[in-house]
Amino acid sequence: MRNFTYETSTRILFGKNRIAEVGTEVLKYGTKVLLAYGGGSIKTNGLYDKLTEVLKASQIEYVELSGIQPNPRIESVRKGIKLCRDNNVQFILAVGGGSVIDCAKAISMGLDYNGDPWDFFVRKAKIKHVVPIGSILTIAATGSEMNGNTVISNEATLEKRAAGHSSLQPRFSVLDPTYTFSVNKWQSASGVVDVMSHIFEQYFTQDKGTFVQDAMAEGILKTCIHYGPILLNEPENYEARANLMWASSLALNGLTGTGKLFGDWATHAIEHEVSAIYDLTHGAGLAILFPVWMHYVLDEKTAPKLAQYSRNIWGVTEGDDVKAAQQGIQLTREFFSSLGMPSALGQVDISADKLDQMAKGACAFGAIGMFKKLGPADVKEILQKAM
């Protein structure tokens, strides 16, 4: 296990009716707020009315940024920055899933920057000063509610890029599982895959002596496998929603990656290229790509860790590591399919005519992956196998 420093600055308010405490939390940072949300589901489920009532009771002024899309666009970031500047906003409150929270983070880091916020995502600018943000989570998936990462899409250039800094961690996040009851089956299943994929990226490394991190990671994976099918059949099952919501936060708050050099993240880089061009739901893209990636990187060096995963998660008893790994990969694919997730890019109307473009984009800043290094030719082959 490597040396590490672990710190999380996010205050978690977990459980029913915790929205009542939002006013107290926001007032620690100011009285003028940007209220950011997506397509309007928070108005149909009653969350908007409850939240605005709390803000008004606390004499907090707010201006709204609505219509933030899945795979959030840089245009929304630019619009949000202008709203914040025009209204002297002191705090940003994101209400929604990872897309809304990511957009809020990008606005936060771009507010005191004189250039275009896209500069942060193409490594032309460094994050220096940010405006504090908070979040009220409405879907368990990305883990953005408890980390400093943000991913934004640029429709003009067909790029989807990530940026991050510890200062972008939400100051607080409200996690009320009841606000996820109305999430449909497709998005719920995509969220389960997203959570598992975040664990995969940090689990599959060549680091040694990380038994406790791996055990935590395996526990989160088992949570997803146990509760994923339950919530699809019982969307208002509080226990299932609660466990998956907390799993989402723990999967990407840095905890399971401690003591390791870095996660792999190649599959995420590849999926970002797919969804940048085709606007595919992130979890669905990962469901297609991860089993393909697992098969592609499987060799004598990586087999022991893939076999560990197969035995500890799926109960595979095969003694040979390569064969055990292959069985675990197949079981992973079958589980994703049981959730109603696609298993091939062709199933979601993605053609092979942009494979070179996606392979080049995934490696725009050099080779990707730590478990096994991948160049553009490798990425193209993975995409071909995923068709």
Buried (B, 14 or more C-beta within 10 A) or exposed (E): EEEEEEEBEBBBBBEEEBBBBBBEBBEEBBBBBBBBBBBEBBEEBEBBEBBBEBBEEBEBBBBEBBEBBBBBBBBBBBBBBEBBEEBEBBBBBBBBBBBBBBBBBBBBBBBEBEEBBBBBBBEEBEBEEBBBBBBBBBBBBBBBBBBBBBBBBBBEEBBBBBBBBEBBBBBBBBBBBBBBBBBEEBBBBBBBBBBBBBBBBBBBBBBEEBEEBBEBBBBBBBBBBEBBBBBBEBBEBBEBBBBBBBBBBBBBBBBBBBBBEEBBBBBBBBBBBBBBBBEBBBBBBBBBBBBBBBBBBBEEEBBBBBBBBBBBBBEBEBEEBBBBBBBBBBBBBEBBEEBBBBBEBEEBEBEEEBBEBBBEBBBBEEBBBBBBEBBBEBBBBBBEBBB
